[in-house]
């Protein structure tokens, strides 16, 4: 191939476009119009998708802030009850952990994976300090978006509902929460894993 600096003068000398010179064929008016039309459509689709993704990111951040405020009120309520039971205090720590995961999924999780995920069976994702490994499930751009939705919904819901359940039971008896906190966590995580695998397998290619 000639030096790139020579492409424009050479194309002008041959009375063709640089694109035609690189393709090695003369483009008809019809093909040029079709190419421009396709480029315009693709550009419009990209702009529309970009606007949609921006809207989704904004909604995710609003949801996180609302959940964080509600959790703050719940934590203040629990401390206000003057509960000294260690199991009750651990409820807040677990909810904070869920909020941290929710924070990453709402603010930093990428909407798309690199293209090699679509061509290979890979069951882990590493983005920054965050790593997720799902055994038996191939991650790709067909199911990643839905997996992120499941993770956001679960972490945000757990961060709010778990302390609320603790408040309701402790209102009746602090000691009773010792018998309930572990089954609640096990059931919650089991439901999460079942939904995660179901959704991931459904959209897996």
N, CA and C of each residue as an Amber inpcrd file, in Angstrom:
protein
   615
   0.8600000  -1.1920000   0.0000000   0.0000000   0.0000000   0.0000000
   0.8950000   1.2400000   0.0000000   0.5710000   2.2740000  -0.8080000
   1.3920000   3.4860000  -0.8340000   1.2900000   4.2480000   0.4730000
   2.2250000   5.1820000   0.6350000   2.2090000   6.0330000   1.8230000
   0.8620000   6.7300000   1.9360000   0.3440000   6.8210000   3.1640000
  -0.9950000   7.3960000   3.3680000  -1.0750000   8.8390000   2.9020000
   0.0570000   9.5410000   2.9030000   0.0790000  10.9360000   2.4510000
  -0.2420000  11.0220000   0.9630000   0.0700000   9.9620000   0.2190000
  -0.1390000   9.9660000  -1.2260000  -1.5380000   9.5390000  -1.6390000
  -2.3410000   9.0750000  -0.6990000  -3.6630000   8.5520000  -1.0470000
  -4.5610000   9.6200000  -1.6550000  -4.6220000  10.7980000  -1.0120000
  -5.5070000  11.8620000  -1.4970000  -5.1090000  12.3380000  -2.8950000
  -3.8130000  12.6740000  -3.1460000  -3.4400000  13.0870000  -4.5120000
  -3.6660000  11.9890000  -5.5460000  -3.3920000  10.7370000  -5.1730000
  -3.5820000   9.6230000  -6.0980000  -5.0580000   9.4400000  -6.4420000
  -5.9250000   9.5600000  -5.4270000  -7.3630000   9.4420000  -5.6660000
  -7.8580000  10.5740000  -6.5500000  -7.3180000  11.7850000  -6.3270000
  -7.7190000  12.9360000  -7.1450000  -7.2610000  12.7530000  -8.5910000
  -6.0720000  12.2000000  -8.7620000  -5.5400000  11.9580000 -10.1000000
  -6.3860000  10.9430000 -10.8590000  -6.8840000   9.9380000 -10.1530000
  -7.7090000   8.8920000 -10.7720000  -9.1830000   9.2640000 -10.8310000
  -9.5150000  10.4310000 -10.2740000 -10.8930000  10.9250000 -10.2490000
 -11.8220000   9.9720000  -9.4950000 -11.3380000   9.4990000  -8.3710000
 -12.1520000   8.6590000  -7.4860000 -11.9470000   9.1350000  -6.0520000
 -12.7740000   8.6100000  -5.1450000 -12.6290000   8.9740000  -3.7350000
 -11.5740000   8.0830000  -3.0760000 -11.0840000   8.5400000  -1.9200000
 -10.1070000   7.7500000  -1.1650000 -10.7260000   6.4180000  -0.7480000
 -12.0250000   6.4520000  -0.3980000 -12.7230000   5.2270000  -0.0090000
 -12.7410000   4.2180000  -1.1600000 -12.9950000   4.7210000  -2.3840000
 -12.9990000   3.8410000  -3.5580000 -11.6030000   3.2930000  -3.8320000
 -10.5970000   4.1370000  -3.6180000  -9.2190000   3.7050000  -3.8330000
  -8.8400000   2.5860000  -2.8740000  -9.2330000   2.7290000  -1.6210000
  -8.9140000   1.7070000  -0.6230000  -9.6840000   0.4160000  -0.8770000
 -10.9360000   0.5480000  -1.3390000 -11.7450000  -0.6440000  -1.6220000
 -11.3450000  -1.3190000  -2.9290000 -10.7200000  -0.5480000  -3.8250000
 -10.3020000  -1.1220000  -5.1050000 -11.4310000  -1.2890000  -6.0860000
 -12.5040000  -0.5170000  -5.9320000 -13.6350000  -0.6110000  -6.8490000
 -14.3410000   0.7300000  -6.9370000 -14.9700000   0.9500000  -8.0850000
 -15.7160000   2.1810000  -8.3180000 -17.0940000   2.0550000  -7.6980000
 -17.4510000   3.0040000  -6.8540000 -18.7510000   2.9740000  -6.1960000
 -19.7740000   3.7190000  -7.0340000 -20.9370000   3.1160000  -7.2270000
 -22.0190000   3.7710000  -7.9570000 -22.7330000   4.7500000  -7.0350000
 -23.5180000   5.6260000  -7.6370000 -24.2720000   6.5970000  -6.8420000
 -25.2280000   5.8950000  -5.8870000 -25.7840000   4.7720000  -6.3590000
 -26.7330000   4.0240000  -5.5310000 -26.0460000   3.4380000  -4.2940000
 -24.8510000   2.8630000  -4.4990000 -24.1330000   2.2670000  -3.3680000
 -23.6510000   3.3350000  -2.3970000 -23.2500000   4.4990000  -2.9430000
 -22.8210000   5.6050000  -2.0760000 -23.9820000   6.0860000  -1.2270000
 -25.1560000   6.2370000  -1.8660000 -26.3400000   6.6820000  -1.1230000
 -26.7310000   5.6670000  -0.0560000 -26.6270000   4.3750000  -0.4090000
 -26.9780000   3.3180000   0.5470000 -26.0160000   3.3210000   1.7320000
 -24.7200000   3.5240000   1.4340000 -23.7190000   3.5670000   2.5020000
 -23.9790000   4.7340000   3.4440000 -24.2980000   5.8830000   2.8530000
 -24.5840000   7.0640000   3.6770000 -25.8400000   6.8570000   4.5150000
 -26.8350000   6.2090000   3.9150000 -28.0850000   5.9480000   4.6380000
 -27.8350000   5.0100000   5.8220000 -27.0450000   3.9570000   5.5750000
 -26.7240000   3.0240000   6.6570000 -25.9370000   3.7110000   7.7620000
 -24.9950000   4.5670000   7.3790000 -24.2040000   5.2910000   8.3760000
 -25.0870000   6.2130000   9.2040000 -26.0600000   6.8640000   8.5260000
 -26.9690000   7.7650000   9.2270000 -27.8520000   7.0030000  10.2080000
 -28.3630000   5.8380000   9.7600000 -29.2060000   5.0140000  10.6330000
 -28.4130000   4.5200000  11.8370000 -27.1850000   4.0340000  11.5790000
 -26.3470000   3.5440000  12.6790000 -26.0250000   4.6490000  13.6690000
 -25.7720000   5.8460000  13.1400000 -25.4820000   6.9870000  14.0100000
 -26.6920000   7.3280000  14.8680000 -27.8920000   7.2930000  14.2570000
 -29.1210000   7.5870000  14.9970000 -29.3620000   6.5550000  16.0920000
 -29.1080000   5.2760000  15.7580000 -29.2790000   4.2080000  16.7480000
 -28.3110000   4.3890000  17.9070000 -27.0570000   4.7280000  17.5810000
 -26.0470000   4.9330000  18.6280000 -26.4250000   6.0860000  19.5470000
 -26.9260000   7.1750000  18.9580000 -27.3240000   8.3330000  19.7590000
 -28.5010000   7.9810000  20.6630000 -29.4870000   7.2640000  20.1090000
 -30.6540000   6.8650000  20.9020000 -30.2490000   5.9330000  22.0360000
 -29.3520000   4.9700000  21.7390000 -28.9020000   4.0300000  22.7670000
 -28.1160000   4.7510000  23.8540000 -27.2880000   5.7060000  23.4430000
 -26.5000000   6.4600000  24.4150000 -27.4130000   7.2390000  25.3590000
 -28.4750000   7.8490000  24.7950000 -29.4250000   8.5730000  25.6310000
 -30.1660000   7.6580000  26.5860000 -30.5380000   6.4630000  26.1000000
 -31.2240000   5.4830000  26.9540000 -30.3300000   5.0260000  28.0930000
 -29.0600000   4.7330000  27.7900000 -28.1190000   4.2830000  28.8180000
 -27.8860000   5.3630000  29.8630000 -27.8150000   6.6220000  29.4130000
 -27.6440000   7.7270000  30.3690000 -28.8350000   7.8110000  31.3060000
 -30.0440000   7.6250000  30.7510000 -31.2450000   7.6430000  31.5810000
 -31.2630000   6.5160000  32.5870000 -30.8380000   5.3180000  32.1620000
 -30.7830000   4.1730000  33.0760000 -29.7830000   4.4110000  34.1980000
 -28.6230000   4.9730000  33.8630000 -27.6080000   5.2490000  34.8940000
 -28.1310000   6.2650000  35.9040000 -28.8210000   7.2860000  35.4140000
 -29.3740000   8.3000000  36.3090000 -30.4050000   7.6870000  37.2460000
 -31.2710000   6.8310000  36.7110000 -32.2910000   6.1820000  37.5490000
 -31.6690000   5.2670000  38.5960000 -30.5950000   4.5560000  38.2040000
 -29.9140000   3.6760000  39.1630000 -29.3320000   4.4790000  40.3160000
 -28.7610000   5.6140000  40.0180000 -28.1580000   6.4350000  41.0720000
 -29.2190000   7.0240000  41.9940000 -30.3310000   7.4470000  41.4150000
 -31.4370000   7.9330000  42.2470000 -31.9240000   6.8330000  43.1860000
 -32.0660000   5.6250000  42.6500000 -32.5290000   4.4950000  43.4680000
 -31.5660000   4.2310000  44.6150000 -30.2640000   4.2990000  44.3350000
 -29.2850000   4.0510000  45.3950000 -29.3910000   5.1080000  46.4910000
 -29.4980000   6.3770000  46.1110000 -29.5770000   7.4430000  47.1100000
 -30.8340000   7.3110000  47.9660000 -31.9440000   6.9370000  47.3470000
 -33.1880000   6.7510000  48.1060000 -33.0290000   5.6230000  49.1140000
 -32.4530000   4.4960000  48.6610000 -32.2380000   3.3550000  49.5600000
 -31.2760000   3.7290000  50.6780000 -30.2270000   4.4820000  50.3630000
 -29.2560000   4.8860000  51.3830000 -29.9170000   5.7520000  52.4540000
 -30.8020000   6.6560000  52.0300000 -31.5080000   7.5090000  52.9960000
 -32.4290000   6.6720000  53.8780000 -33.1810000   5.7490000  53.2640000
 -34.0840000   4.8830000  54.0340000 -33.2920000   4.0340000  55.0170000
 -32.1590000   3.4910000  54.5700000 -31.3260000   2.6890000  55.4710000
 -30.8070000   3.5380000  56.6290000 -30.4350000   4.7820000  56.3480000
 -29.9750000   5.6690000  57.4160000 -31.0500000   5.8840000  58.4720000
 -32.2890000   6.0440000  58.0340000 -33.3980000   6.2060000  58.9810000
 -33.6140000   4.9320000  59.7910000 -33.5020000   3.7820000  59.1290000
 -33.6650000   2.5090000  59.8330000 -32.5580000   2.3040000  60.8640000
 -31.3240000   2.6440000  60.4840000 -30.1990000   2.5010000  61.4170000
 -30.3870000   3.4170000  62.6220000 -30.8340000   4.6420000  62.3660000
 -31.0900000   5.5810000  63.4590000 -32.1870000   5.0450000  64.3770000
 -33.1900000   4.4270000  63.7870000 -34.2970000   3.8600000  64.5640000
 -33.8040000   2.7030000  65.4340000 -32.9800000   1.8180000  64.8460000
 -32.4540000   0.6850000  65.6040000 -31.5940000   1.1430000  66.7780000
 -30.7280000   2.0980000  66.5290000 -29.8920000   2.6060000  67.6190000
 -30.7440000   3.3250000  68.6560000 -31.8170000   3.9470000  68.1970000
 -32.7000000   4.6430000  69.1300000 -33.4590000   3.7060000  70.0460000
 -33.6110000   2.4510000  69.6080000 -34.2830000   1.4660000  70.4610000
 -33.3960000   0.9970000  71.6090000 -32.1300000   1.4380000  71.5910000
 -31.1740000   1.0880000  72.6530000 -31.0320000  -0.4300000  72.7820000
 -30.8590000  -1.0650000  71.6250000 -30.7010000  -2.5200000  71.6030000
 -29.2210000  -2.8610000  71.7480000 -28.9180000  -3.7060000  72.6860000
 -27.5210000  -4.0630000  72.9370000 -27.1640000  -5.4620000  72.4210000
 -28.0910000  -6.1090000  71.7960000 -27.8550000  -7.4580000  71.2890000
 -26.8890000  -7.4000000  70.0970000 -25.8360000  -8.1910000  70.1410000
 -24.8290000  -8.1960000  69.0790000 -25.4190000  -8.6060000  67.7410000
 -26.3560000  -9.5400000  67.7510000 -26.9610000 -10.0140000  66.5070000
 -27.7070000  -8.8890000  65.7960000 -28.3000000  -8.0110000  66.5690000
 -29.0360000  -6.8860000  65.9910000 -28.0660000  -5.9020000  65.3500000
 -26.9600000  -5.6380000  66.0290000 -25.9690000  -4.7170000  65.4710000
 -25.3430000  -5.2920000  64.2000000 -25.1700000  -6.6010000  64.1630000
 -24.6240000  -7.2360000  62.9610000 -25.5520000  -7.0650000  61.7630000
 -26.8250000  -6.8600000  62.0300000 -27.7880000  -6.6050000  60.9550000
 -27.3850000  -5.3700000  60.1600000 -26.9690000  -4.3390000  60.8720000
 -26.5500000  -3.1050000  60.2130000 -25.2770000  -3.3210000  59.4020000
 -24.3430000  -4.0880000  59.9460000 -23.0960000  -4.3420000  59.2280000
 -23.3570000  -5.0840000  57.9180000 -24.2480000  -6.0600000  57.9610000
 -24.5740000  -6.8230000  56.7550000 -25.2730000  -5.9380000  55.7240000
 -26.1340000  -5.0550000  56.1890000 -26.8280000  -4.1430000  55.2770000
 -25.8550000  -3.1480000  54.6510000 -24.8780000  -2.6940000  55.4260000
 -23.8520000  -1.7960000  54.8830000 -23.0540000  -2.5060000  53.7950000
 -22.7430000  -3.7810000  54.0170000 -22.0330000  -4.5660000  53.0040000
 -22.8490000  -4.6480000  51.7150000 -24.1510000  -4.8660000  51.8470000
 -25.0170000  -4.9120000  50.6690000 -25.0580000  -3.5580000  49.9600000
 -25.0370000  -2.4890000  50.7390000 -25.0210000  -1.1500000  50.1470000
 -23.7400000  -0.9060000  49.3540000 -22.6290000  -1.4360000  49.8430000
 -21.3620000  -1.2830000  49.1250000 -21.4180000  -1.9870000  47.7710000
 -21.9630000  -3.2060000  47.7600000 -22.1330000  -3.9150000  46.4880000
 -23.0980000  -3.1570000  45.5770000 -24.1920000  -2.6610000  46.1530000
 -25.1720000  -1.9060000  45.3650000 -24.5430000  -0.6420000  44.7890000
 -23.6840000  -0.0040000  45.5670000 -22.9990000   1.2120000  45.1110000
 -22.1810000   0.9210000  43.8580000 -21.4650000  -0.2030000  43.8730000
 -20.6550000  -0.5400000  42.6980000 -21.5480000  -0.8460000  41.4950000
 -22.6010000  -1.6360000  41.6940000 -23.4680000  -2.0020000  40.5750000
 -24.2250000  -0.7940000  40.0210000 -24.5200000   0.1830000  40.8630000
 -25.2860000   1.3530000  40.4160000 -24.4040000   2.4280000  39.7820000
 -23.1290000   2.4930000  40.1750000 -22.2760000   3.5900000  39.7230000
 -21.1400000   3.1620000  38.7920000 -20.6070000   1.9770000  38.9690000
 -19.3810000   1.6220000  38.2630000 -19.4940000   0.4200000  37.3280000
 -20.4990000  -0.4160000  37.4980000 -20.6230000  -1.5980000  36.6310000
 -20.8500000  -1.1580000  35.1830000 -20.0730000  -1.7080000  34.2740000
 -20.2000000  -1.3580000  32.8590000 -21.4130000  -2.0650000  32.2500000
 -22.0480000  -1.3720000  31.3150000 -23.2420000  -1.9300000  30.6850000
 -22.9110000  -3.0300000  29.6780000 -21.6970000  -2.9990000  29.1420000
 -21.3070000  -3.9900000  28.1400000 -19.9610000  -4.6060000  28.4970000
 -19.8010000  -5.8600000  28.1100000 -18.5430000  -6.5730000  28.3030000
 -17.7290000  -6.5130000  27.0140000 -16.4130000  -6.7110000  27.0950000
 -15.6030000  -6.7730000  25.8670000 -16.1050000  -7.8670000  24.9240000
 -15.8490000  -7.6880000  23.6360000 -16.4040000  -8.5960000  22.6240000
 -15.9280000 -10.0390000  22.7780000 -14.7490000 -10.2470000  23.3860000
 -14.2630000 -11.6270000  23.4980000 -15.1140000 -12.4620000  24.4530000
 -15.9350000 -11.8200000  25.2800000 -16.8580000 -12.5810000  26.1250000
 -17.9330000 -13.2720000  25.2870000 -18.2630000 -12.6840000  24.1310000
 -19.2870000 -13.2770000  23.2640000 -18.7450000 -14.4520000  22.4550000
 -17.4370000 -14.4980000  22.2920000 -16.8260000 -15.5460000  21.4730000
 -16.2260000 -16.6820000  22.2940000 -16.1950000 -16.5170000  23.6070000
 -15.6150000 -17.5370000  24.4850000 -16.5250000 -17.7650000  25.6840000
 -16.4010000 -18.9310000  26.2790000 -17.1850000 -19.2340000  27.4780000
 -16.3730000 -18.8150000  28.7040000 -16.7220000 -17.6600000  29.2580000
 -16.0120000 -17.0960000  30.4100000 -17.0190000 -16.9010000  31.5350000
 -16.6770000 -17.3720000  32.7250000 -17.6330000 -17.2890000  33.8370000
 -17.2020000 -16.3220000  34.9320000 -16.3350000 -15.3800000  34.5970000
 -15.9490000 -14.3720000  35.5880000 -15.7750000 -13.0140000  34.9050000
 -15.9510000 -11.9740000  35.6890000 -15.7740000 -10.6020000  35.2080000
 -14.9120000  -9.8610000  36.2120000 -13.9430000  -9.1310000  35.7210000
 -13.0790000  -8.3280000  36.5760000 -13.0990000  -6.8930000  36.0740000
 -13.6410000  -5.9980000  36.8940000 -13.6980000  -4.5790000  36.5550000
 -13.1610000  -3.7870000  37.7410000 -11.9320000  -3.3190000  37.6140000
 -11.3130000  -2.6040000  38.7300000 -11.0440000  -3.5440000  39.8910000
 -11.4510000  -3.1200000  41.0900000 -11.2380000  -3.9580000  42.2780000
 -12.3360000  -5.0010000  42.4340000 -13.3650000  -4.9090000  41.6030000
 -14.5010000  -5.8260000  41.7270000 -14.3070000  -7.0370000  40.8290000
 -14.5470000  -8.2130000  41.3870000 -14.4710000  -9.4540000  40.6180000
 -15.6910000 -10.3110000  40.9410000 -16.3230000 -10.8390000  39.9090000
 -17.4710000 -11.7160000  40.0980000 -17.2180000 -13.0060000  39.3270000
 -17.4100000 -14.1320000  40.0060000 -17.1660000 -15.4440000  39.4040000
 -18.4110000 -16.2990000  39.6260000 -19.0690000 -16.6850000  38.5410000
 -20.2980000 -17.4760000  38.6240000 -20.0490000 -18.8230000  37.9610000
 -19.8750000 -19.8430000  38.7630000 -19.5720000 -21.1830000  38.2520000
 -20.7620000 -21.7350000  37.4600000 -20.4760000 -22.2900000  36.2840000
 -21.5200000 -22.9240000  35.4870000 -22.3470000 -21.9680000  34.6540000
 -21.9370000 -20.7070000  34.5860000 -22.6990000 -19.7170000  33.8250000
 -21.7390000 -18.8970000  32.9760000 -21.9310000 -18.9140000  31.6680000
 -21.0890000 -18.1340000  30.7640000 -21.6120000 -16.7030000  30.6900000
 -20.7400000 -15.7610000  30.9370000 -21.1230000 -14.3480000  30.9240000
 -20.8260000 -13.7560000  29.5550000 -21.7820000 -13.0190000  29.0200000
 -21.6030000 -12.3550000  27.7330000 -22.5430000 -11.1570000  27.6740000
 -22.5420000 -10.4770000  26.5430000 -23.3630000  -9.2710000  26.4120000
 -24.8490000  -9.5650000  26.2740000 -25.2060000 -10.8350000  26.1530000
 -26.6250000 -11.1920000  26.0960000 -27.2430000 -11.2730000  27.4910000
 -26.4690000 -11.7190000  28.4780000 -27.0440000 -11.8870000  29.8240000
 -26.4500000 -10.9710000  30.8860000 -25.3560000 -10.2680000  30.5700000
 -24.6970000  -9.4390000  31.5800000 -25.6110000  -8.3330000  32.0980000
 -26.3440000  -7.7030000  31.1950000 -27.2320000  -6.6050000  31.6010000
 -28.2850000  -7.0900000  32.5890000 -28.8440000  -8.2630000  32.3360000
 -29.8930000  -8.8010000  33.2090000 -29.3140000  -9.2830000  34.5390000
 -28.0960000  -9.8060000  34.4970000 -27.4300000 -10.2120000  35.7370000
 -27.1910000  -8.9960000  36.6280000 -26.7740000  -7.8940000  36.0280000
 -26.5560000  -6.6570000  36.7950000 -27.8640000  -6.1550000  37.4050000
 -28.9610000  -6.2670000  36.6660000 -30.2650000  -5.8450000  37.1880000
 -30.6400000  -6.6740000  38.4070000 -30.4530000  -8.0050000  38.3130000
 -30.7570000  -8.8860000  39.4490000 -29.9130000  -8.5010000  40.6580000
 -28.6330000  -8.2560000  40.4450000 -27.7350000  -7.8960000  41.5530000
 -28.1250000  -6.5560000  42.1730000 -28.5040000  -5.5930000  41.3460000
 -28.9220000  -4.2890000  41.8880000 -30.1960000  -4.4240000  42.7140000
 -31.1760000  -5.1130000  42.1560000 -32.4570000  -5.2570000  42.8570000
 -32.2600000  -5.9810000  44.1830000 -31.4620000  -7.0540000  44.1810000
 -31.2670000  -7.8200000  45.4130000 -30.5260000  -7.0070000  46.4700000
 -29.4030000  -6.4060000  46.1040000 -28.6060000  -5.6790000  47.0960000
 -29.3650000  -4.4780000  47.6640000 -30.0630000  -3.7490000  46.8070000
 -30.8290000  -2.5960000  47.2900000 -31.9970000  -3.0440000  48.1640000
 -32.6900000  -4.0950000  47.7410000 -33.8340000  -4.5890000  48.5170000
 -33.3850000  -5.1410000  49.8630000 -32.3090000  -5.9210000  49.8570000
 -31.8180000  -6.5210000  51.0970000 -31.3740000  -5.4420000  52.0770000
 -30.7130000  -4.3990000  51.5680000 -30.2180000  -3.3310000  52.4360000
 -31.3490000  -2.6250000  53.1720000 -32.5410000  -2.5990000  52.5720000
 -33.6870000  -1.9230000  53.1930000 -34.5600000  -2.8910000  53.9910000
 -34.8650000  -4.0430000  53.4030000 -35.8310000  -4.9640000  54.0230000
 -35.2550000  -5.7170000  55.2170000 -33.9670000  -6.0320000  55.1950000
 -33.3680000  -6.7930000  56.2930000 -33.4200000  -6.0220000  57.6180000
 -32.9990000  -4.7580000  57.6640000 -33.1380000  -3.9990000  58.9160000
 -34.5960000  -3.7900000  59.3140000 -35.4680000  -3.6180000  58.3000000
 -36.8830000  -3.4120000  58.6010000 -37.4710000  -4.6410000  59.2790000
 -37.1010000  -5.8240000  58.7990000 -37.5590000  -7.0620000  59.4280000
 -36.9990000  -7.1850000  60.8420000 -35.7540000  -6.7830000  61.0030000
 -35.1250000  -6.8120000  62.3310000 -35.8660000  -5.8980000  63.3020000
 -36.2260000  -4.7090000  62.8430000 -36.9610000  -3.7690000  63.6930000
 -38.3030000  -4.3590000  64.1000000 -39.0000000  -4.9660000  63.1150000
 -40.3090000  -5.5380000  63.4110000 -40.2520000  -6.6460000  64.4430000
 -39.2500000  -7.5370000  64.3200000 -39.1360000  -8.6470000  65.2700000
 -38.6390000  -8.1610000  66.6280000 -37.6600000  -7.2500000  66.6160000
 -37.1190000  -6.7430000  67.8870000 -38.1420000  -5.9060000  68.6510000
 -39.0790000  -5.3430000  67.9270000 -40.1450000  -4.5910000  68.5960000
 -40.9320000  -5.5170000  69.5160000 -40.9960000  -6.7780000  69.0770000
 -41.6860000  -7.7830000  69.8940000 -40.7300000  -8.4030000  70.9110000
 -39.5430000  -8.8160000  70.4340000 -38.5630000  -9.4360000  71.3360000
 -37.1820000  -9.4150000  70.6880000 -36.1970000  -8.8530000  71.4060000
 -34.8290000  -8.8260000  70.8970000 -34.2580000 -10.2310000  70.7720000
 -34.5460000 -11.0580000  71.7400000 -33.9960000 -12.4170000  71.7690000
 -34.4840000 -13.2310000  70.5730000 -35.7110000 -12.9480000  70.1230000
 -36.2930000 -13.7100000  69.0210000 -35.4880000 -13.5450000  67.7340000
 -34.8510000 -12.3960000  67.5730000 -34.0740000 -12.1400000  66.3620000
 -32.8780000 -13.0830000  66.2380000 -32.3690000 -13.5680000  67.3770000
 -31.2540000 -14.5170000  67.3490000 -31.6330000 -15.7960000  66.6110000
 -32.9010000 -16.1590000  66.6840000 -33.3660000 -17.3840000  66.0290000
 -33.7060000 -17.1610000  64.5560000 -33.9170000 -15.8980000  64.1720000
 -34.4220000 -15.6220000  62.8320000 -33.3690000 -15.0750000  61.8720000
 -32.3160000 -14.4170000  62.3810000 -31.4200000 -13.6950000  61.4760000
 -30.7240000 -14.6150000  60.4710000 -30.2540000 -15.7900000  60.9270000
 -29.5480000 -16.6990000  60.0190000 -30.4800000 -17.3210000  58.9750000
 -31.6620000 -17.8500000  59.3550000 -32.5860000 -18.3580000  58.3270000
 -32.9770000 -17.2970000  57.3030000 -33.1340000 -16.0570000  57.7650000
 -33.4900000 -14.9750000  56.8420000 -32.3790000 -14.7680000  55.8170000
 -31.1320000 -14.7570000  56.2750000 -29.9930000 -14.5710000  55.3720000
 -29.8870000 -15.7310000  54.3860000 -30.0350000 -16.9620000  54.8850000
 -29.9200000 -18.1470000  54.0270000 -31.0130000 -18.1600000  52.9620000
 -32.2400000 -17.8870000  53.3740000 -33.3590000 -17.8610000  52.4190000
 -33.1540000 -16.7540000  51.3890000 -32.7380000 -15.5750000  51.8530000
 -32.5170000 -14.4520000  50.9440000 -31.4460000 -14.7480000  49.9130000
 -30.3050000 -15.2850000  50.3590000 -29.2210000 -15.6110000  49.4330000
 -29.6040000 -16.7470000  48.4900000 -30.3870000 -17.7010000  48.9820000
 -30.8310000 -18.8120000  48.1290000 -31.7300000 -18.3100000  47.0040000
 -32.6630000 -17.4460000  47.3510000 -33.5480000 -16.8610000  46.3290000
 -32.7340000 -16.0740000  45.3100000 -31.7600000 -15.3250000  45.8070000
 -30.9020000 -14.5310000  44.9210000 -30.1580000 -15.4160000  43.9250000
 -29.5470000 -16.5010000  44.4010000 -28.7830000 -17.3870000  43.5270000
 -29.6820000 -18.0900000  42.5140000 -30.8730000 -18.4970000  42.9500000
 -31.8090000 -19.1620000  42.0300000 -32.2210000 -18.2110000  40.9080000
 -32.5740000 -16.9840000  41.2810000 -32.9800000 -15.9930000  40.2750000
 -31.8090000 -15.6440000  39.3660000 -30.6190000 -15.4900000  39.9590000
 -29.4310000 -15.1320000  39.1770000 -29.1240000 -16.1850000  38.1150000
 -29.1240000 -17.4490000  38.5080000 -28.8340000 -18.5180000  37.5510000
 -29.9570000 -18.6780000  36.5280000 -31.1960000 -18.5150000  36.9690000
 -32.3260000 -18.6400000  36.0410000 -32.2600000 -17.5770000  34.9560000
 -32.0420000 -16.3410000  35.3670000 -31.9520000 -15.2360000  34.4060000
 -30.7100000 -15.3780000  33.5310000 -29.5770000 -15.7120000  34.1600000
 -28.3420000 -15.8590000  33.3960000 -28.4260000 -16.9520000  32.3470000
 -29.0200000 -18.0960000  32.7030000 -29.1600000 -19.1970000  31.7570000
 -30.1720000 -18.8850000  30.6600000 -31.2020000 -18.1450000  31.0160000
 -32.2400000 -17.8280000  30.0300000 -31.6800000 -16.9820000  28.8860000
 -30.8080000 -16.0340000  29.2140000 -30.2630000 -15.1460000  28.1870000
 -28.8520000 -15.5350000  27.7560000 -28.3800000 -16.6740000  28.2500000
 -27.0560000 -17.1500000  27.8540000 -27.1100000 -17.6760000  26.4240000
 -26.0620000 -17.4180000  25.6610000 -26.0080000 -17.8800000  24.2630000
 -24.8430000 -18.8480000  24.1060000
